[in-house]
Structures are given as C-alpha cells and as structure tokens.
Amino acid sequence: MVDDADAAAWGELLAGAYREIGARAMQDLPIYNDALGVEAVGFHRFNGTTVGIMVTPWFMNVMMPASAGAQAGATQRMRFPTGEIEFVVSKVVPIGNIASCSLFSPMSEFADMEAARATAEAALAELMLAADSEEAVRRREPPTPQIDRRNFLRGALTERRG
C-alpha cells in the first residue's frame, strides 16, 4: 500500500530530476529565477495517486504520476474536491511519465523561495477545498461594501424603483 511517505518520496525523486534539469539546461535561460530553488511541496496520496506541487526557478505545477499507458503529449483529467482539472503528460528522466498542470511560468513574480512555497501551499489547499464547502462558498461571495455615509444619505445604497 502506497502511503503519504511514499508520495513525499516520489515528490523528492521528481525534485531531484528537476534540480538536474535546472543545472544542466535551464539556469542560463532568461525564464530562470535565481532567487528560487527546486522544491516538492505537499506531495501526498489522493484518490489512489500521488499529487503535490513542484516549485522550480522556471515553473510551478500541480504534478502527479501519469496514468498507466499515458503517452507524452496526451492529456488526462482528474477530479479534485474543488473541481476537475486537466493535466498534460510528459516524460521526465529518470522518473518516467508524469502529469502536470501549470500554475505559474515563468516564475519572475516571486522574490524568494518563501513566497513561492507559500503560494504553492495555498494553491494546494484550494485544490483540496470542496467546491460546496462553507469556506469555498464564502470566498466566492462578493465582499459586503462598506456603507459610505454620503451615499447612504443620498439613497444610493437603496434599491431604486422607477
């Protein structure tokens, strides 16, 4: 039985592959953010597979092993509590076929690894938040506007009937 420790280990293997790719092929490219490193964030078991977020100096993706038989370039969909998302299958040596969904690329918006990690953790939490949960519903509701005294006195905040 695969557990969260195995899922975290898979994430670390994937991170190692991306560290090697970064050192070999990415660090001299303009999309490479030198302030960032490679980190596997929140890899765990979910719905019979491993899922987490990979942060690199050039992208941040939700990642999981590709479905058996999936070929590079194919897409696969997976249902999460927040809804269904589509992944693109690619091959990462020596891991094999992986499925990824891009969150950010390039990573120029991030000043440091702390900010990138916090964003990855927040994205993963959102992905695992049920769409009909109280928290999700609360987040979708528009904020209640503050009552401006002048508009209140002018009746601008009340329904107009004509």
DSSP file (Angstrom, degrees, kcal/mol; ACC not computed):
  #  RESIDUE AA STRUCTURE BP1 BP2  ACC     N-H-->O    O-->H-N    N-H-->O    O-->H-N    TCO  KAPPA ALPHA  PHI   PSI    X-CA   Y-CA   Z-CA
    1    1 A M              0   0    0      0, 0.0     2,-0.4     0, 0.0     0, 0.0   0.000 360.0 360.0 360.0 128.7    0.0    0.0    0.0
    2    2 A V        -     0   0    0      4,-0.1     2,-0.2     3,-0.1    46,-0.1  -0.687 360.0-177.6 -83.1 132.5    1.4    3.4   -1.0
    3    3 A D     >  -     0   0    0     -2,-0.4     4,-2.1    41,-0.0     3,-0.2  -0.579  44.9 -83.8-121.3-174.5    1.1    6.0    1.7
    4    4 A D  H  > S+     0   0    0      1,-0.2     4,-2.8     2,-0.2     5,-0.2   0.833 126.0  57.3 -62.6 -32.6    1.9    9.7    2.2
    5    5 A A  H  > S+     0   0    0      2,-0.2     4,-2.1     1,-0.2    -1,-0.2   0.913 108.6  46.4 -64.4 -40.7    5.5    8.9    3.0
    6    6 A D  H  > S+     0   0    0     -3,-0.2     4,-2.3     2,-0.2    -2,-0.2   0.885 112.0  51.5 -65.6 -38.6    5.8    7.1   -0.4
    7    7 A A  H  X S+     0   0    0     -4,-2.1     4,-2.2     2,-0.2    -2,-0.2   0.917 110.3  48.1 -64.3 -43.2    4.1   10.1   -2.1
    8    8 A A  H  X S+     0   0    0     -4,-2.8     4,-2.1     1,-0.2    -2,-0.2   0.887 110.4  52.5 -64.1 -38.4    6.5   12.5   -0.4
    9    9 A A  H  X S+     0   0    0     -4,-2.1     4,-2.2     2,-0.2    -2,-0.2   0.892 107.9  50.8 -64.7 -39.4    9.4   10.3   -1.5
   10   10 A W  H  X S+     0   0    0     -4,-2.3     4,-2.4     1,-0.2    -2,-0.2   0.917 109.1  51.8 -62.8 -42.4    8.1   10.4   -5.1
   11   11 A G  H  X S+     0   0    0     -4,-2.2     4,-2.4     1,-0.2    -2,-0.2   0.899 109.4  49.6 -59.5 -41.1    7.9   14.1   -4.9
   12   12 A E  H  X S+     0   0    0     -4,-2.1     4,-2.3     2,-0.2    -1,-0.2   0.876 109.1  51.6 -67.7 -37.8   11.6   14.3   -3.7
   13   13 A L  H  X S+     0   0    0     -4,-2.2     4,-1.9     2,-0.2    -2,-0.2   0.919 111.6  47.8 -61.6 -43.2   12.7   12.0   -6.6
   14   14 A L  H  X S+     0   0    0     -4,-2.4     4,-2.2     1,-0.2    -2,-0.2   0.903 109.7  52.6 -64.0 -41.8   10.9   14.3   -9.0
   15   15 A A  H  X S+     0   0    0     -4,-2.4     4,-2.4     1,-0.2    -1,-0.2   0.899 106.9  53.3 -61.0 -40.4   12.5   17.3   -7.4
   16   16 A G  H  X S+     0   0    0     -4,-2.3     4,-1.9     1,-0.2    -1,-0.2   0.901 107.6  50.8 -60.5 -41.1   15.9   15.7   -7.8
   17   17 A A  H  X S+     0   0    0     -4,-1.9     4,-2.2     1,-0.2    -1,-0.2   0.908 111.6  47.7 -63.0 -41.7   15.3   15.2  -11.5
   18   18 A Y  H  X S+     0   0    0     -4,-2.2     4,-2.8     2,-0.2    -2,-0.2   0.831 107.0  56.3 -71.3 -31.5   14.3   18.9  -11.9
   19   19 A R  H  X S+     0   0    0     -4,-2.4     4,-2.4     2,-0.2    -1,-0.2   0.927 109.9  46.2 -61.3 -43.0   17.4   20.0  -10.0
   20   20 A E  H  X S+     0   0    0     -4,-1.9     4,-2.3     2,-0.2     5,-0.2   0.912 112.6  49.4 -66.0 -42.6   19.5   18.2  -12.5
   21   21 A I  H  X>S+     0   0    0     -4,-2.2     4,-3.2     2,-0.2     5,-1.0   0.913 111.1  51.0 -62.1 -42.5   17.5   19.6  -15.4
   22   22 A G  I  X>S+     0   0    0     -4,-2.8     5,-2.3     3,-0.2     4,-1.0   0.933 113.3  43.6 -60.2 -47.5   17.9   23.1  -13.9
   23   23 A A  I  <5S+     0   0    0     -4,-2.4    -1,-0.2     1,-0.2    -2,-0.2   0.861 122.4  38.8 -67.0 -36.0   21.7   22.8  -13.6
   24   24 A R  I  <5S+     0   0    0     -4,-2.3    -2,-0.2    -5,-0.2    -1,-0.2   0.875 136.2   2.0 -83.6 -39.3   22.1   21.2  -17.0
   25   25 A A  I  <5S+     0   0    0     -4,-3.2    -3,-0.2    -5,-0.2    -2,-0.1   0.588 122.5  45.6-131.4 -12.9   19.7   23.1  -19.2
   26   26 A M  I ><<S+     0   0    0     -4,-1.0     3,-2.5    -5,-1.0     6,-0.3   0.785  81.5  80.8-111.0 -30.6   17.7   25.9  -17.5
   27   27 A Q  T 3 <S+     0   0    0     -5,-2.3    -1,-0.1     1,-0.3    -4,-0.1   0.681  94.9  50.7 -63.0 -19.3   19.9   28.1  -15.4
   28   28 A D  T 3  S+     0   0    0     -6,-0.2    -1,-0.3    -5,-0.0    -2,-0.1   0.445  90.4 100.1 -94.4   0.5   21.2   30.2  -18.3
   29   29 A L  S X  S-     0   0    0     -3,-2.5     3,-1.7     1,-0.1    -3,-0.0  -0.565  80.6-122.3 -86.7 150.5   17.8   30.9  -19.7
   30   30 A P  T 3  S+     0   0    0      0, 0.0    -1,-0.1     0, 0.0    -3,-0.0   0.695 109.4  62.4 -66.1 -17.5   16.0   34.3  -19.1
   31   31 A I  T 3  S+     0   0    0     -5,-0.1    76,-0.7     2,-0.1     2,-0.5   0.521  80.0 104.6 -83.9  -3.1   13.0   32.5  -17.6
   32   32 A Y    <   -     0   0    0     -3,-1.7     2,-0.8    -6,-0.3    26,-0.2  -0.682  62.3-151.1 -83.7 121.2   15.2   31.1  -14.7
   33   33 A N    >   -     0   0    0     24,-2.2     3,-2.0    -2,-0.5    -2,-0.1  -0.826   3.0-161.8 -95.2 105.3   14.7   32.9  -11.4
   34   34 A D  T 3  S+     0   0    0     -2,-0.8    -1,-0.1     1,-0.3    -2,-0.0   0.667  85.0  68.3 -61.1 -18.3   18.0   32.7   -9.5
   35   35 A A  T 3  S+     0   0    0     75,-0.2    78,-0.6    22,-0.1    -1,-0.3   0.594  95.6  69.2 -77.3  -9.3   16.2   33.6   -6.2
   36   36 A L    <   -     0   0    0     -3,-2.0     2,-0.2    76,-0.2    20,-0.0  -0.707  60.2-164.1-111.9 159.9   14.3   30.3   -6.3
   37   37 A G        -     0   0    0     -2,-0.3     2,-0.5    19,-0.1    -4,-0.1  -0.539  36.2 -85.7-120.3-168.9   15.3   26.6   -5.8
   38   38 A V        +     0   0    0     -2,-0.2     2,-0.3    18,-0.2    18,-0.2  -0.908  51.4 165.8-105.3 129.9   13.5   23.3   -6.6
   39   39 A E  E     -A   55   0A   0     16,-2.6    16,-2.8    -2,-0.5     2,-0.6  -0.986  34.9-138.1-148.9 135.3   11.1   22.0   -4.0
   40   40 A A  E     -A   54   0A   0     -2,-0.3     2,-0.5    14,-0.2    14,-0.2  -0.834  30.4-160.5 -88.1 120.5    8.4   19.4   -3.8
   41   41 A V  E     -A   53   0A   0     12,-3.4    12,-2.7    -2,-0.6    -2,-0.0  -0.916  57.2 -19.4-113.5 120.5    5.5   20.9   -1.8
   42   42 A G  E    S+     0   0A   0     -2,-0.5     2,-0.2     1,-0.2    -1,-0.2   0.719  70.2 178.2  68.5  26.5    2.8   18.9   -0.2
   43   43 A F  E     +     0   0A   0     10,-0.1     2,-0.3   -35,-0.1     9,-0.3  -0.472  19.5 143.0 -66.8 128.1    3.1   15.6   -2.0
   44   44 A H  E     -A   51   0A   0      7,-2.4     7,-2.6    -2,-0.2     2,-0.3  -0.927  53.2 -79.4-154.0 172.1    0.5   13.2   -0.6
   45   45 A R  E     +A   50   0A   0     -2,-0.3     2,-0.3     5,-0.2     5,-0.2  -0.654  47.9 165.9 -82.6 136.6   -1.9   10.4   -1.6
   46   46 A F  E >   -A   49   0A   0      3,-3.0     3,-1.8    -2,-0.3    -2,-0.0  -0.932  64.2 -14.7-152.6 127.9   -5.2   11.4   -3.1
   47   47 A N  T 3  S-     0   0    0     -2,-0.3     3,-0.1     1,-0.3    32,-0.1   0.850 128.4 -48.8  48.0  43.5   -7.8    9.3   -4.9
   48   48 A G  T 3  S+     0   0    0      1,-0.3    -1,-0.3   -46,-0.1     2,-0.3   0.574 124.8  75.6  79.7   9.6   -5.4    6.5   -5.5
   49   49 A T  E <  S-A   46   0A   0     -3,-1.8    -3,-3.0    -5,-0.0     2,-0.4  -0.834  81.8 -98.9-139.3 179.3   -2.5    8.5   -6.8
   50   50 A T  E     +A   45   0A   0     -2,-0.3     2,-0.3    -5,-0.2    -5,-0.2  -0.866  41.3 173.9-102.0 135.2    0.3   10.9   -5.6
   51   51 A V  E     +A   44   0A   0     -7,-2.6    -7,-2.4    -2,-0.4     2,-0.3  -0.998  12.5 124.3-143.7 146.8   -0.3   14.6   -6.0
   52   52 A G  E     - B   0  63A   0     11,-1.7    11,-3.1    -2,-0.3     2,-0.5  -0.947  52.5 -83.5-174.5-171.2    1.6   17.8   -5.0
   53   53 A I  E     -AB  41  62A   0    -12,-2.7   -12,-3.4    -2,-0.3     2,-0.6  -0.963  27.1-151.5-121.0 131.6    3.1   20.9   -6.3
   54   54 A M  E     -AB  40  61A   0      7,-2.8     7,-2.0    -2,-0.5     2,-0.5  -0.888  10.0-163.9-101.3 124.1    6.6   21.2   -7.8
   55   55 A V  E     +AB  39  60A   0    -16,-2.8   -16,-2.6    -2,-0.6     5,-0.2  -0.933  18.2 161.7-106.7 128.3    8.3   24.6   -7.5
   56   56 A T        -     0   0    0      3,-2.7   -18,-0.2    -2,-0.5     3,-0.1  -0.863  54.7-100.3-133.0 170.0   11.3   25.3   -9.7
   57   57 A P  S    S+     0   0    0      0, 0.0   -24,-2.2     0, 0.0    50,-0.5   0.571 123.6  35.2 -67.7  -6.1   13.0   28.5  -10.8
   58   58 A W  S    S+     0   0    0      1,-0.3     2,-0.3   -26,-0.2    50,-0.1   0.536 124.4  10.0-125.4 -11.1   11.1   28.4  -14.1
   59   59 A F        -     0   0    0     -3,-0.1    -3,-2.7    46,-0.1     2,-0.4  -0.991  46.0-147.9-158.9 163.8    7.7   26.9  -13.2
   60   60 A M  E     +BC  55 104A   0     44,-2.2    43,-3.0    -2,-0.3    44,-1.8  -0.964  34.1 169.0-133.2 118.4    5.2   25.9  -10.5
   61   61 A N  E     -BC  54 102A   0     -7,-2.0    -7,-2.8    -2,-0.4     2,-0.4  -0.955  40.5-122.6-131.6 147.2    3.0   23.0  -11.5
   62   62 A V  E     -BC  53 101A   0     39,-2.6    39,-2.3    -2,-0.3     2,-0.3  -0.763  48.1-171.0 -76.3 133.3    0.5   20.6   -9.8
   63   63 A M  E     +BC  52 100A   0    -11,-3.1   -11,-1.7    -2,-0.4    37,-0.2  -0.952  23.4 156.8-137.1 152.1    2.0   17.2  -10.6
   64   64 A M  E     - C   0  99A   0     35,-2.1    35,-3.5    -2,-0.3   -13,-0.2  -0.964  51.3 -78.7-158.5 161.6    1.2   13.5  -10.3
   65   65 A P  E     - C   0  98A   0      0, 0.0    33,-0.3     0, 0.0     3,-0.1  -0.421  56.7-108.7 -62.1 143.2    2.3   10.3  -12.0
   66   66 A A        -     0   0    0     31,-1.8     3,-0.1    24,-0.2    31,-0.1  -0.362  40.3 -91.6 -69.4 154.1    0.7    9.9  -15.4
   67   67 A S    >   -     0   0    0      1,-0.1     3,-2.3     2,-0.1    -1,-0.1  -0.298  57.6 -81.5 -60.6 150.1   -2.0    7.2  -15.7
   68   68 A A  T 3  S+     0   0    0      1,-0.3    -1,-0.1    -3,-0.1     3,-0.1  -0.317 118.2  14.0 -55.5 131.3   -0.7    3.8  -16.9
   69   69 A G  T 3  S+     0   0    0      1,-0.3    -1,-0.3    -3,-0.1     2,-0.2   0.324  89.0 141.8  84.7  -7.9   -0.3    3.8  -20.6
   70   70 A A    <   -     0   0    0     -3,-2.3    -1,-0.3    27,-0.1     2,-0.3  -0.467  39.8-146.6 -68.9 136.8   -0.5    7.6  -21.0
   71   71 A Q    >   -     0   0    0     -2,-0.2     3,-2.2    -3,-0.1    18,-0.3  -0.736  27.9 -85.1-105.4 153.0    1.9    8.9  -23.6
   72   72 A A  T 3  S+     0   0    0     -2,-0.3    18,-0.3     1,-0.3     3,-0.1  -0.281 116.5  28.5 -53.8 134.8    3.8   12.2  -23.6
   73   73 A G  T 3  S+     0   0    0     16,-3.2    -1,-0.3     1,-0.4    17,-0.1   0.115  95.0 114.9  96.9 -19.4    1.6   14.9  -25.1
   74   74 A A    <   -     0   0    0     -3,-2.2    15,-3.0    14,-0.1    -1,-0.4  -0.292  58.5-134.1 -74.6 165.6   -1.7   13.3  -24.0
   75   75 A T  E     -D   88   0A   0     13,-0.2     2,-0.3    -3,-0.1    13,-0.2  -0.889  17.9-172.2-117.8 154.7   -4.0   15.0  -21.5
   76   76 A Q  E     -D   87   0A   0     11,-2.1    11,-3.4    -2,-0.3     2,-0.3  -0.991  12.7-141.2-143.0 149.6   -5.7   13.4  -18.6
   77   77 A R  E     -D   86   0A   0     -2,-0.3     2,-0.4     9,-0.2     9,-0.2  -0.825  13.7-172.1-111.6 148.5   -8.3   14.8  -16.2
   78   78 A M  E     -D   85   0A   0      7,-2.3     7,-2.4    -2,-0.3     2,-0.5  -0.998  20.3-130.4-141.0 138.5   -8.6   14.3  -12.5
   79   79 A R  E     +D   84   0A   0     -2,-0.4     5,-0.3     5,-0.2    -2,-0.0  -0.756  27.2 179.8 -90.1 128.2  -11.4   15.3  -10.1
   80   80 A F  E >   -D   83   0A   0      3,-2.5     3,-1.3    -2,-0.5    48,-0.1  -0.760  46.6 -97.9-115.4 165.6  -10.4   17.2   -7.0
   81   81 A P  T 3  S+     0   0    0      0, 0.0    50,-2.2     0, 0.0    51,-0.2   0.854 126.9  49.3 -53.7 -34.6  -12.6   18.5   -4.2
   82   82 A T  T 3  S-     0   0    0     45,-1.7     2,-0.3     1,-0.3    46,-0.1   0.681 128.4 -78.3 -79.4 -16.9  -12.5   21.9   -5.9
   83   83 A G  E <   -D   80   0A   0     -3,-1.3    -3,-2.5    44,-0.3     2,-0.4  -0.881  60.8 -46.7 145.3-176.2  -13.4   20.5   -9.3
   84   84 A E  E     -D   79   0A   0     -2,-0.3     2,-0.3    -5,-0.3    -5,-0.2  -0.705  49.1-172.5 -92.0 137.4  -11.9   18.7  -12.3
   85   85 A I  E     -D   78   0A   0     -7,-2.4    -7,-2.3    -2,-0.4     2,-0.4  -0.937  19.0-125.9-128.7 155.7   -8.6   19.9  -13.8
   86   86 A E  E     -D   77   0A   0     -2,-0.3     2,-0.3    -9,-0.2    -9,-0.2  -0.817  21.5-164.3-103.3 137.4   -6.7   18.8  -16.9
   87   87 A F  E     -D   76   0A   0    -11,-3.4   -11,-2.1    -2,-0.4     2,-0.4  -0.856  13.5-136.7-116.3 151.1   -3.1   17.7  -16.9
   88   88 A V  E     -DE  75 100A   0     12,-2.9    12,-2.4    -2,-0.3     2,-0.4  -0.921  21.9-131.7-107.1 135.2   -0.6   17.3  -19.7
   89   89 A V  E     + E   0  99A   0    -15,-3.0   -16,-3.2    -2,-0.4     2,-0.3  -0.693  34.9 159.5 -89.0 135.0    1.6   14.2  -19.8
   90   90 A S  E     - E   0  98A   0      8,-2.6     8,-3.2    -2,-0.4     2,-0.5  -0.928  37.4-110.3-144.5 169.6    5.3   14.5  -20.3
   91   91 A K  E     - E   0  97A   0     -2,-0.3     2,-0.5     6,-0.2     6,-0.2  -0.903  24.3-173.1-109.2 131.7    8.4   12.3  -19.7
   92   92 A V  E >>  - E   0  96A   0      4,-2.7     4,-3.0    -2,-0.5     3,-0.7  -0.978  33.7-106.7-123.0 116.0   10.9   13.2  -17.0
   93   93 A V  T 34 S+     0   0    0     -2,-0.5    -2,-0.0     1,-0.3     4,-0.0  -0.680  98.4   9.5 -80.8 132.4   14.1   11.1  -16.9
   94   94 A P  T 34 S+     0   0    0      0, 0.0    -1,-0.3     0, 0.0   -80,-0.1  -0.928 126.4  58.6 -98.6  12.9   14.6    9.0  -14.8
   95   95 A I  T <4 S-     0   0    0     -3,-0.7     2,-0.3     1,-0.2    -2,-0.2   0.912  90.5-140.7 -71.6 -44.2   11.0    9.2  -13.3
   96   96 A G  E  <  - E   0  92A   0     -4,-3.0    -4,-2.7   -31,-0.0     2,-0.3  -0.851  54.5  -0.8 113.3-155.0    9.0    8.3  -16.3
   97   97 A N  E     + E   0  91A   0     -2,-0.3   -31,-1.8    -6,-0.2     2,-0.3  -0.561  66.6 179.1 -78.3 131.1    5.7    9.8  -17.5
   98   98 A I  E     -CE  65  90A   0     -8,-3.2    -8,-2.6    -2,-0.3     2,-0.4  -0.870  22.2-135.6-125.3 159.7    4.3   12.5  -15.3
   99   99 A A  E     -CE  64  89A   0    -35,-3.5   -35,-2.1    -2,-0.3     2,-0.3  -0.969  27.4-179.0-117.6 133.1    1.1   14.6  -15.5
  100  100 A S  E     -CE  63  88A   0    -12,-2.4   -12,-2.9    -2,-0.4     2,-0.4  -0.964  22.4-161.2-137.0 151.2    1.3   18.3  -14.8
  101  101 A C  E     -C   62   0A   0    -39,-2.3   -39,-2.6    -2,-0.3     2,-0.1  -0.986  31.1-125.2-129.5 118.1   -1.0   21.3  -14.7
  102  102 A S  E     +C   61   0A   0     -2,-0.4   -41,-0.2   -41,-0.2     3,-0.1  -0.399  34.1 167.0 -70.7 133.7    0.8   24.7  -14.9
  103  103 A L  E    S+     0   0A   0    -43,-3.0     2,-0.3     1,-0.4   -42,-0.2   0.731  72.4   5.0-106.0 -45.2    0.1   27.3  -12.2
  104  104 A F  E     -C   60   0A   0    -44,-1.8   -44,-2.2     3,-0.0    -1,-0.4  -0.998  62.9-169.2-143.4 137.5    2.9   29.8  -12.9
  105  105 A S  S    S+     0   0    0      1,-0.5     2,-0.2    -2,-0.3   -46,-0.1  -0.675  74.9  26.2-172.1 122.4    5.5   30.1  -15.7
  106  106 A P  S    S-     0   0    0      0, 0.0    -1,-0.5     0, 0.0     3,-0.3   0.577  76.8-145.6 -75.2-178.6    7.8   31.9  -15.7
  107  107 A M    >   +     0   0    0    -76,-0.7     3,-1.7   -50,-0.5   -48,-0.1   0.024  60.2 121.4-104.0  25.4    8.4   32.5  -12.0
  108  108 A S  T 3   +     0   0    0      1,-0.3    -1,-0.2   -50,-0.1   -76,-0.0   0.694  63.5  69.3 -65.3 -19.4    9.6   36.1  -12.2
  109  109 A E  T 3  S+     0   0    0     -3,-0.3     2,-0.5     2,-0.0    -1,-0.3   0.648  83.5  86.5 -71.9 -14.6    6.8   37.3   -9.9
  110  110 A F    <   -     0   0    0     -3,-1.7   -75,-0.2     1,-0.1     3,-0.1  -0.781  55.1-169.7 -99.1 124.1    8.4   35.5   -6.9
  111  111 A A  S    S-     0   0    0     -2,-0.5     2,-0.3     1,-0.2    -1,-0.1   0.796  71.4  -4.5 -78.2 -30.1   11.0   37.4   -4.9
  112  112 A D  S  > S-     0   0    0      1,-0.1     4,-1.8   -75,-0.0     3,-0.2  -0.953  74.5 -95.3-157.4 172.6   12.2   34.4   -2.9
  113  113 A M  H  > S+     0   0    0    -78,-0.6     4,-3.0    -2,-0.3     5,-0.2   0.827 116.8  61.7 -66.4 -32.6   11.5   30.8   -2.1
  114  114 A E  H  > S+     0   0    0      1,-0.2     4,-2.4     2,-0.2    -1,-0.2   0.922 106.6  45.1 -60.0 -44.6    9.4   31.6    0.9
  115  115 A A  H  > S+     0   0    0     -3,-0.2     4,-2.1     2,-0.2    -1,-0.2   0.900 114.3  48.7 -66.5 -41.1    6.9   33.4   -1.3
  116  116 A A  H  X S+     0   0    0     -4,-1.8     4,-2.4     2,-0.2    -2,-0.2   0.923 112.6  48.0 -65.1 -44.0    6.9   30.6   -3.9
  117  117 A R  H  X S+     0   0    0     -4,-3.0     4,-2.7     2,-0.2     5,-0.2   0.920 110.9  50.7 -63.0 -44.7    6.4   28.0   -1.2
  118  118 A A  H  X S+     0   0    0     -4,-2.4     4,-2.2    -5,-0.2    -1,-0.2   0.894 111.2  49.0 -61.6 -39.7    3.6   29.9    0.5
  119  119 A T  H  X S+     0   0    0     -4,-2.1     4,-2.6     2,-0.2    -1,-0.2   0.912 111.1  49.8 -65.6 -42.5    1.8   30.3   -2.9
  120  120 A A  H  X S+     0   0    0     -4,-2.4     4,-2.4     2,-0.2    -2,-0.2   0.917 111.5  48.6 -62.1 -44.1    2.3   26.5   -3.6
  121  121 A E  H  X S+     0   0    0     -4,-2.7     4,-2.1     1,-0.2    -1,-0.2   0.906 112.8  47.9 -62.9 -41.8    0.8   25.6   -0.2
  122  122 A A  H  X S+     0   0    0     -4,-2.2     4,-2.2    -5,-0.2    -2,-0.2   0.898 111.3  50.7 -66.4 -40.3   -2.1   28.0   -0.7
  123  123 A A  H  X S+     0   0    0     -4,-2.6     4,-2.2     2,-0.2    -2,-0.2   0.910 110.9  48.6 -64.0 -41.9   -2.8   26.6   -4.2
  124  124 A L  H  X S+     0   0    0     -4,-2.4     4,-1.6     2,-0.2    -1,-0.2   0.895 109.9  51.6 -65.6 -40.0   -2.7   23.0   -2.9
  125  125 A A  H  < S+     0   0    0     -4,-2.1     4,-0.3     1,-0.2    -1,-0.2   0.905 110.5  49.1 -62.8 -41.0   -5.1   23.9   -0.1
  126  126 A E  H >< S+     0   0    0     -4,-2.2     3,-1.2     1,-0.2    -2,-0.2   0.898 108.0  54.3 -63.7 -40.9   -7.5   25.5   -2.6
  127  127 A L  H 3< S+     0   0    0     -4,-2.2   -45,-1.7     1,-0.3   -44,-0.3   0.848 111.4  45.0 -61.4 -35.1   -7.3   22.4   -4.8
  128  128 A M  T 3< S+     0   0    0     -4,-1.6     2,-0.6   -47,-0.2    -1,-0.3   0.387  89.2 105.2 -92.0   3.0   -8.3   20.2   -1.9
  129  129 A L  S <  S-     0   0    0     -3,-1.2   -49,-0.1    -4,-0.3    -3,-0.0  -0.759  78.6-118.6 -88.1 120.1  -11.2   22.5   -0.8
  130  130 A A    >   -     0   0    0     -2,-0.6     3,-1.9     1,-0.1     6,-0.4  -0.323  16.4-130.5 -59.2 134.3  -14.6   21.1   -1.7
  131  131 A A  T 3  S+     0   0    0    -50,-2.2    -1,-0.1     1,-0.3   -49,-0.1   0.777 107.2  44.8 -59.2 -28.6  -16.4   23.5   -4.0
  132  132 A D  T 3  S+     0   0    0    -51,-0.2    -1,-0.3     4,-0.1    -2,-0.1   0.306  86.7 120.0-100.6   9.9  -19.5   23.4   -1.9
  133  133 A S  S <> S-     0   0    0     -3,-1.9     4,-2.5     1,-0.1     5,-0.2  -0.319  77.3-112.3 -70.0 157.5  -17.8   23.8    1.5
  134  134 A E  H  > S+     0   0    0      1,-0.2     4,-2.6     2,-0.2     5,-0.2   0.904 118.2  51.9 -55.4 -42.8  -18.7   26.8    3.6
  135  135 A E  H  > S+     0   0    0      2,-0.2     4,-2.1     1,-0.2    -1,-0.2   0.916 110.2  47.1 -63.0 -44.7  -15.2   28.2    3.1
  136  136 A A  H  > S+     0   0    0     -6,-0.4     4,-1.5     2,-0.2    -1,-0.2   0.911 113.6  48.2 -64.6 -42.4  -15.4   27.9   -0.7
  137  137 A V  H  X S+     0   0    0     -4,-2.5     4,-1.3     1,-0.2     3,-0.2   0.917 110.7  51.5 -64.0 -43.0  -18.9   29.5   -0.8
  138  138 A R  H  < S+     0   0    0     -4,-2.6     3,-0.3    -5,-0.2    -1,-0.2   0.895 108.6  51.5 -60.8 -40.3  -17.7   32.3    1.5
  139  139 A R  H  < S+     0   0    0     -4,-2.1    -1,-0.2     1,-0.2    -2,-0.2   0.807 108.4  51.5 -68.5 -29.2  -14.8   33.0   -0.8
  140  140 A R  H  < S+     0   0    0     -4,-1.5    -1,-0.2    -3,-0.2    -2,-0.2   0.750  89.1  95.2 -79.7 -23.3  -17.0   33.2   -3.9
  141  141 A E  S  < S-     0   0    0     -4,-1.3     3,-0.1    -3,-0.3    -3,-0.0  -0.457  85.7-112.5 -69.9 136.5  -19.4   35.7   -2.3
  142  142 A P        -     0   0    0      0, 0.0    -1,-0.1     0, 0.0    -2,-0.1  -0.412  40.8 -98.5 -66.1 145.4  -18.6   39.3   -3.2
  143  143 A P        -     0   0    0      0, 0.0    -4,-0.0     0, 0.0     3,-0.0  -0.325  39.2-104.8 -63.8 145.8  -17.4   41.3   -0.1
  144  144 A T        -     0   0    0     -3,-0.1     3,-0.1     1,-0.1     2,-0.0  -0.581  40.9-121.1 -70.3 123.9  -20.1   43.4    1.5
  145  145 A P        -     0   0    0      0, 0.0     2,-0.2     0, 0.0    -1,-0.1  -0.356  25.5-109.2 -67.8 146.0  -19.4   47.0    0.5
  146  146 A Q        -     0   0    0      1,-0.1     2,-0.6    -2,-0.0     0, 0.0  -0.516  35.9-111.1 -72.0 142.3  -18.7   49.4    3.3
  147  147 A I        -     0   0    0     -2,-0.2     2,-0.6    -3,-0.1    -1,-0.1  -0.648  26.2-150.7 -80.8 120.1  -21.5   51.9    3.8
  148  148 A D     >  -     0   0    0     -2,-0.6     4,-2.7     1,-0.1     5,-0.2  -0.810   9.4-141.5 -89.7 123.9  -20.4   55.3    2.8
  149  149 A R  H  > S+     0   0    0     -2,-0.6     4,-2.6     1,-0.2     5,-0.2   0.878  99.7  51.8 -55.6 -42.9  -22.4   57.9    4.8
  150  150 A R  H  > S+     0   0    0      1,-0.2     4,-1.7     2,-0.2    -1,-0.2   0.931 112.8  44.2 -62.5 -46.3  -22.8   60.3    1.9
  151  151 A N  H  >>S+     0   0    0      2,-0.2     5,-2.4     1,-0.2     4,-0.7   0.876 112.3  53.8 -66.4 -36.5  -24.2   57.6   -0.4
  152  152 A F  H ><5S+     0   0    0     -4,-2.7     3,-0.9     1,-0.2    -2,-0.2   0.941 109.6  46.9 -61.4 -46.5  -26.4   56.3    2.4
  153  153 A L  H 3<5S+     0   0    0     -4,-2.6    -1,-0.2     1,-0.3    -2,-0.2   0.819 112.2  50.7 -66.7 -30.3  -27.9   59.8    2.9
  154  154 A R  H 3<5S-     0   0    0     -4,-1.7    -1,-0.3    -5,-0.2    -2,-0.2   0.562 113.8-119.1 -82.4  -7.7  -28.4   60.2   -0.8
  155  155 A G  T X<5S+     0   0    0     -3,-0.9     3,-1.2    -4,-0.7    -3,-0.2   0.645  71.6 136.0  80.7  14.4  -30.2   56.9   -1.0
  156  156 A A  T 3 < +     0   0    0     -5,-2.4    -4,-0.2     1,-0.3     4,-0.1   0.699  68.8  53.5 -69.7 -17.9  -27.6   55.5   -3.4
  157  157 A L  T 3  S+     0   0    0     -6,-0.6     2,-0.3    -5,-0.1    -1,-0.3   0.469  94.4  83.7 -96.4  -1.8  -27.4   52.2   -1.5
  158  158 A T  S <  S-     0   0    0     -3,-1.2     2,-0.2    -6,-0.1     0, 0.0  -0.687  92.4 -93.3-100.3 156.8  -31.1   51.5   -1.6
  159  159 A E        -     0   0    0     -2,-0.3     2,-0.4     1,-0.1    -2,-0.1  -0.445  39.7-139.3 -67.7 134.0  -33.0   49.9   -4.4
  160  160 A R        -     0   0    0     -2,-0.2     2,-0.5    -4,-0.1    -1,-0.1  -0.793  14.1-163.9 -97.7 137.3  -34.4   52.4   -6.9
  161  161 A R              0   0    0     -2,-0.4    -2,-0.0     1,-0.1     0, 0.0  -0.966 360.0 360.0-119.4 134.1  -37.8   51.9   -8.3
  162  162 A G              0   0    0     -2,-0.5    -1,-0.1     0, 0.0    -2,-0.0   0.417 360.0 360.0-126.6 360.0  -38.9   53.8  -11.3
